[in-house]
Amino acid sequence: MDLSGLDLDTWKTFFEENWLVLAAGLVVLLLVIGIVKTVAKWALAAVIVIGLVLYSGYNLQDLRDLGDKVRDQAVTAMAGEAAEAVYKDNGDGTYTVTTRNLELTGAKGEDKVDVAFKGAPLGSWSIDGTIRALIEGAKRGG
């Protein structure tokens, strides 16, 4: 189970959604270490830690898979909703492009935009061909 490819947003989401399980695991771990005075203590502690790691690994993989699906849907929506995209110059050097499901916010001259899909932030994305086409189409249409 490789967890090295997960970004900070994935970890943050995992901790926000599973903080109760992690806190309970930590409390049980501390109780075991404090109460049990034998070698069994360390065996139980190892089992608890391994259980939490396995639990987090499966959940983090689910989050990564879900994030990939949402990104794919967002890119598909960009292509499908380009004709209805609206460009707005915010007057402070930034712009916003909106469609029915997407909102892109960026600064003029920069190569990244903040993307939100159906109101959920997806983070900063590099401007690739699909995003550039959406922005340019919105400028021409709006």
Backbone bond lengths (Angstrom), bond angles and torsions (degrees), N, CA, C in turn:
res aa  C-N    CA-C-N  psi(-1)  N-CA   C-N-CA  omega(-1)  CA-C   N-CA-C  phi
1 M - - - 1.444 - - 1.525 107.52 -
2 D 1.347 116.19 110.80 1.449 121.85 -176.84 1.526 109.20 -97.94
3 L 1.318 116.22 115.07 1.460 120.89 -179.70 1.521 111.90 -104.85
4 S 1.345 117.24 3.44 1.456 120.62 -174.06 1.519 112.95 -72.44
5 G 1.334 118.68 -22.54 1.450 120.90 -176.88 1.522 114.23 -85.83
6 L 1.315 117.82 3.70 1.461 120.72 -176.99 1.520 110.14 -83.40
7 D 1.320 116.51 137.96 1.446 120.42 -179.95 1.530 110.90 -88.68
8 L 1.307 115.28 173.18 1.468 121.74 -176.22 1.525 111.94 -61.44
9 D 1.331 117.40 -37.36 1.473 119.98 179.76 1.524 111.54 -63.55
10 T 1.338 117.19 -37.27 1.462 120.97 178.72 1.521 110.35 -64.78
11 W 1.328 116.91 -45.93 1.476 120.79 178.31 1.524 110.26 -61.69
12 K 1.335 116.66 -43.95 1.465 120.77 -178.84 1.525 110.52 -60.50
13 T 1.332 116.40 -45.96 1.459 120.83 179.11 1.516 111.01 -62.24
14 F 1.336 116.26 -42.13 1.460 120.33 178.85 1.525 110.94 -59.71
15 F 1.341 117.82 -48.44 1.457 120.40 -178.72 1.521 111.80 -65.54
16 E 1.348 117.53 -36.47 1.456 119.94 178.04 1.524 111.78 -65.19
17 E 1.345 117.08 -37.61 1.453 120.85 -176.60 1.528 113.20 -84.01
18 N 1.322 118.03 -24.61 1.462 121.00 -172.65 1.526 113.55 -122.37
19 W 1.305 117.92 20.94 1.459 120.01 -175.82 1.525 111.92 -62.29
20 L 1.314 117.13 -34.16 1.456 120.31 -178.12 1.530 111.37 -66.09
21 V 1.326 117.14 -44.15 1.472 120.97 178.37 1.523 110.37 -63.79
22 L 1.323 116.75 -42.89 1.466 120.39 -179.76 1.532 110.96 -66.04
23 A 1.326 116.95 -40.77 1.465 120.21 178.49 1.523 110.84 -65.13
24 A 1.332 116.88 -42.15 1.466 120.33 178.74 1.526 110.25 -63.38
25 G 1.319 116.95 -40.92 1.464 120.36 177.76 1.509 111.69 -62.31
26 L 1.325 117.15 -40.60 1.463 121.11 178.39 1.523 111.34 -65.78
27 V 1.329 117.50 -40.99 1.466 121.13 178.40 1.530 110.56 -63.22
28 V 1.330 116.65 -45.48 1.467 120.10 178.76 1.524 110.03 -62.38
29 L 1.314 116.54 -42.43 1.462 120.81 178.64 1.532 110.95 -59.84
30 L 1.314 117.46 -45.79 1.464 120.77 179.14 1.528 111.75 -65.66
31 L 1.326 117.36 -38.52 1.460 120.36 176.69 1.523 111.41 -63.21
32 V 1.319 116.53 -44.17 1.470 120.20 179.54 1.518 110.26 -61.53
33 I 1.319 116.59 -45.41 1.467 119.92 -179.24 1.522 110.91 -65.74
34 G 1.337 117.02 -36.13 1.465 120.46 -178.73 1.522 113.94 -77.34
35 I 1.314 118.55 -31.75 1.460 121.64 -173.58 1.522 112.30 -93.94
36 V 1.304 116.41 -49.05 1.464 120.04 -174.72 1.521 109.43 -81.09
37 K 1.338 116.86 131.31 1.462 121.48 -173.18 1.531 113.09 -112.71
38 T 1.301 118.69 21.40 1.467 120.49 -175.99 1.523 110.30 -124.36
39 V 1.313 113.85 -173.97 1.463 120.32 176.82 1.523 110.02 -64.25
40 A 1.318 116.87 -27.74 1.464 121.15 177.95 1.526 110.72 -59.11
41 K 1.336 116.40 -29.86 1.462 120.93 178.32 1.522 110.21 -56.38
42 W 1.313 115.93 -47.12 1.460 119.40 -176.47 1.528 111.22 -73.21
43 A 1.310 116.91 -29.66 1.460 119.66 175.55 1.532 110.03 -67.38
44 L 1.339 116.29 -44.87 1.466 120.11 177.55 1.530 111.09 -64.26
45 A 1.317 116.41 -41.17 1.460 120.14 178.17 1.524 110.55 -61.35
46 A 1.318 117.18 -42.31 1.465 121.05 179.06 1.526 110.85 -63.93
47 V 1.329 116.82 -41.54 1.465 120.77 178.86 1.536 110.30 -62.31
48 I 1.324 117.15 -42.59 1.467 120.96 179.75 1.529 110.73 -64.23
49 V 1.321 116.83 -46.71 1.466 120.57 -179.67 1.529 110.75 -63.01
50 I 1.331 116.65 -45.34 1.466 120.46 179.25 1.532 110.20 -62.43
51 G 1.331 117.00 -41.00 1.464 120.42 177.51 1.513 112.05 -60.77
52 L 1.332 117.14 -44.05 1.466 120.31 179.17 1.528 111.53 -66.00
53 V 1.323 117.05 -39.02 1.467 120.27 179.32 1.527 110.25 -65.34
54 L 1.326 116.89 -44.84 1.462 119.62 178.70 1.520 111.04 -63.93
55 Y 1.325 116.14 -42.92 1.467 120.61 178.04 1.524 110.49 -58.95
56 S 1.326 116.96 -48.16 1.462 120.07 -178.51 1.517 110.83 -66.57
57 G 1.315 117.78 -36.05 1.461 120.26 -179.81 1.510 112.11 -62.68
58 Y 1.305 117.49 -44.85 1.459 120.09 179.41 1.520 111.16 -66.68
59 N 1.313 117.18 -41.73 1.454 119.81 179.69 1.517 112.13 -68.05
60 L 1.336 117.66 -38.43 1.454 120.55 178.31 1.525 111.02 -65.20
61 Q 1.339 116.51 -38.44 1.466 119.52 177.26 1.528 110.36 -64.24
62 D 1.334 116.88 -40.08 1.462 120.33 176.71 1.526 110.67 -61.02
63 L 1.349 116.45 -42.13 1.458 120.23 178.96 1.523 110.84 -64.29
64 R 1.332 116.80 -40.97 1.462 120.28 179.67 1.531 109.52 -63.30
65 D 1.347 116.52 -45.09 1.461 120.38 179.32 1.531 111.03 -62.03
66 L 1.330 116.51 -42.25 1.455 120.64 178.41 1.524 110.30 -63.59
67 G 1.318 117.20 -42.67 1.463 121.19 178.53 1.520 111.51 -60.95
68 D 1.337 117.15 -40.52 1.465 120.78 177.88 1.526 110.73 -63.55
69 K 1.332 117.05 -41.15 1.466 120.37 179.64 1.525 111.04 -64.94
70 V 1.339 116.81 -41.53 1.462 120.30 179.93 1.524 109.86 -65.92
71 R 1.341 117.26 -40.81 1.464 119.89 177.70 1.525 110.76 -61.93
72 D 1.328 116.56 -42.68 1.470 120.03 178.27 1.525 110.96 -61.10
73 Q 1.333 116.47 -41.69 1.467 120.32 178.66 1.529 110.57 -64.88
74 A 1.329 116.17 -38.79 1.466 119.89 179.98 1.525 110.99 -64.93
75 V 1.320 117.35 -42.77 1.460 120.70 179.19 1.525 110.02 -65.44
76 T 1.321 117.30 -40.94 1.464 121.23 176.84 1.526 110.49 -62.33
77 A 1.325 115.99 -41.04 1.466 120.12 178.54 1.523 110.75 -65.04
78 M 1.331 117.22 -36.49 1.469 119.99 178.48 1.518 110.32 -59.56
79 A 1.310 115.73 -44.71 1.461 119.70 -179.34 1.526 110.88 -68.17
80 G 1.321 117.47 -40.44 1.456 121.49 -176.30 1.515 114.51 -78.29
81 E 1.323 117.61 -24.85 1.459 120.71 -174.29 1.522 112.78 -108.53
82 A 1.325 117.32 11.86 1.465 120.84 -177.00 1.525 111.66 -60.94
83 A 1.321 117.42 -35.71 1.465 120.86 -177.42 1.529 112.25 -66.11
84 E 1.312 118.42 -27.12 1.464 121.06 -178.02 1.528 113.10 -102.26
85 A 1.327 117.64 8.01 1.466 121.79 -177.89 1.527 111.00 -68.21
86 V 1.334 114.82 139.71 1.462 121.52 179.81 1.520 108.54 -118.65
87 Y 1.338 115.58 128.47 1.465 122.16 179.84 1.521 108.60 -99.71
88 K 1.339 115.42 134.10 1.469 119.77 178.00 1.519 108.47 -130.76
89 D 1.315 115.95 123.84 1.467 121.76 173.41 1.523 106.64 -83.91
90 N 1.323 116.51 118.15 1.463 120.47 -175.70 1.526 113.77 -78.48
91 G 1.339 117.17 -6.37 1.459 120.49 175.90 1.513 114.94 83.66
92 D 1.312 118.20 -6.69 1.466 121.24 -179.48 1.527 111.78 -117.45
93 G 1.330 115.73 22.86 1.459 119.86 -178.82 1.511 113.49 90.45
94 T 1.322 116.47 1.50 1.465 120.68 178.27 1.522 109.24 -115.25
95 Y 1.308 115.32 165.93 1.450 121.08 178.30 1.522 108.95 -141.07
96 T 1.325 115.02 160.91 1.458 121.69 176.95 1.525 107.88 -134.05
97 V 1.326 115.61 132.05 1.459 121.77 174.33 1.526 106.33 -115.05
98 T 1.327 116.39 125.96 1.461 120.14 -178.74 1.521 110.45 -125.12
99 T 1.328 113.97 145.07 1.456 122.32 170.78 1.523 105.75 -130.76
100 R 1.311 116.64 -171.16 1.467 120.24 179.84 1.535 111.18 -60.59
101 N 1.349 117.97 -37.93 1.470 121.37 -175.41 1.520 114.79 -114.65
102 L 1.314 118.00 -13.42 1.460 121.19 -172.60 1.512 112.92 -119.35
103 E 1.335 114.30 153.80 1.453 120.62 169.26 1.525 106.90 -142.36
104 L 1.324 115.58 123.49 1.458 122.23 177.57 1.512 107.48 -114.20
105 T 1.324 117.35 130.68 1.449 121.85 177.71 1.515 107.75 -127.05
106 G 1.333 115.58 130.00 1.455 119.10 -178.98 1.505 111.24 -151.23
107 A 1.323 114.79 173.09 1.457 121.48 176.51 1.522 108.14 -107.05
108 K 1.299 116.41 139.83 1.452 121.01 -178.54 1.530 109.32 -60.32
109 G 1.331 115.26 134.10 1.460 120.95 177.97 1.514 114.48 87.84
110 E 1.329 118.52 -7.39 1.467 120.92 178.93 1.515 109.97 -95.70
111 D 1.345 116.32 159.64 1.461 120.77 -175.75 1.523 113.12 -102.60
112 K 1.330 117.71 16.78 1.463 121.58 178.29 1.525 109.49 -133.54
113 V 1.338 114.98 149.26 1.461 121.61 173.80 1.523 108.35 -132.54
114 D 1.319 115.75 150.96 1.459 121.06 172.56 1.520 107.06 -87.65
115 V 1.330 115.94 128.74 1.465 121.27 -175.22 1.531 109.50 -113.49
116 A 1.319 115.88 133.84 1.466 122.03 172.67 1.524 107.16 -126.73
117 F 1.323 115.39 132.76 1.466 121.72 179.97 1.517 107.96 -116.39
118 K 1.321 116.44 117.92 1.467 123.04 -177.11 1.528 110.96 52.93
119 G 1.327 115.67 39.49 1.456 121.79 177.29 1.514 115.32 85.06
120 A 1.338 118.50 -9.16 1.464 121.65 -179.23 1.529 109.18 -96.13
121 P 1.332 117.86 122.63 1.468 119.55 -179.70 1.530 111.35 -66.68
122 L 1.329 115.43 135.07 1.462 121.47 177.82 1.520 112.07 -108.80
123 G 1.322 117.37 2.47 1.450 120.78 177.59 1.518 112.26 97.43
124 S 1.332 115.45 -171.56 1.461 122.23 179.03 1.516 109.13 -91.32
125 W 1.310 115.55 130.35 1.461 122.01 179.85 1.515 109.19 -117.99
126 S 1.311 115.80 143.77 1.459 120.48 172.19 1.517 108.18 -68.86
127 I 1.327 115.16 145.09 1.460 119.75 179.93 1.521 108.21 -78.81
128 D 1.336 115.15 108.40 1.459 120.70 177.13 1.527 108.37 -102.46
129 G 1.311 117.30 -169.41 1.463 121.28 -177.50 1.512 113.26 -60.99
130 T 1.337 117.52 -41.44 1.467 121.22 -179.01 1.521 111.16 -64.99
131 I 1.322 116.37 -46.18 1.471 120.05 -179.24 1.522 110.09 -67.88
132 R 1.339 116.95 -41.59 1.466 120.46 179.55 1.542 109.97 -61.13
133 A 1.329 116.82 -41.76 1.462 120.53 178.99 1.532 110.85 -63.64
134 L 1.325 117.16 -39.81 1.467 120.39 178.26 1.532 110.50 -63.44
135 I 1.331 116.71 -44.93 1.472 120.82 -178.67 1.529 110.16 -64.39
136 E 1.325 116.73 -47.46 1.466 120.83 -178.88 1.527 110.80 -64.34
137 G 1.329 117.04 -40.74 1.461 120.01 177.73 1.522 111.55 -63.33
138 A 1.321 116.47 -39.34 1.471 120.10 178.85 1.522 110.70 -67.08
139 K 1.337 117.30 -37.58 1.473 120.31 177.66 1.534 110.53 -62.58
140 R 1.323 116.10 -43.23 1.472 119.87 -179.97 1.527 111.79 -68.67
141 G 1.320 116.25 -36.23 1.466 119.80 -177.01 1.508 113.24 -81.16
142 G 1.341 116.90 -26.31 1.470 119.47 -173.97 1.432 113.65 -105.08
